[in-house]
Amino acid sequence: MEKVVSEAEELPKAIVRRVVKDKLSQCSSDADINVHKDALLAFSESARIFIHYLSATANDICKESKRQTINGDDVLKALEEIEFPELLKPLKASLAEFRKMNAGKKAAASKGKEVKGKEVKGKEVKGKEVKKKRKLEEESSHETEASDSKQDEKDENEEEAEDEDNGDDEEGSGDE
């Protein structure tokens, strides 16, 4: 009877192969270790089942604490509960290292956000200043255009008036 597992639940074969070979090379002096395809499938399926069992136990611990998010401590307690205490020490060491690295990343990210926040505020202020300056320039250019057009109208009116005056003089001089 063959059990069909969805691709989402399958562990990546290359990673399973690498983990198995790394561990076997630590345990054996034989440098070239081959692992049969069936053995890799068995390791993969065993790891998948172990992850399901461990995650279900950690979820139960989380629910007992009236939380919805499983954290690292829940997984540690779950390992104790399913009787794998030999995994606690290496897992705690890995978790401590991860938390240390993550804390460094968070500190760097928060510094980056502070700097970006100040820059953004500076840009916003500059942006507002630029907008005000543009608005003033537009207003003054509109005023200049309006005064120019008024001046043009005035000049045209004066020219027309002069033409009329000159036209009257010319008409009058032609009669005489």
Buried (B, 14 or more C-beta within 10 A) or exposed (E): EEEEEEEEEEBEEEEBBEBBBEEEEEEEEEEEEEBEEEEBEEBBBEBBEEEEEBBEBBBBBBEEEEEEEBEBBBBBBBBEEBEEEEBBEEBBEEBEEEEEEEEEEEEEEEEEEEEEEEEEEEEEEEEEEEEEEEEEEEEEEEEEEEEEEEEEEEEEEEEEEEEEEEEEEEEEEEEE
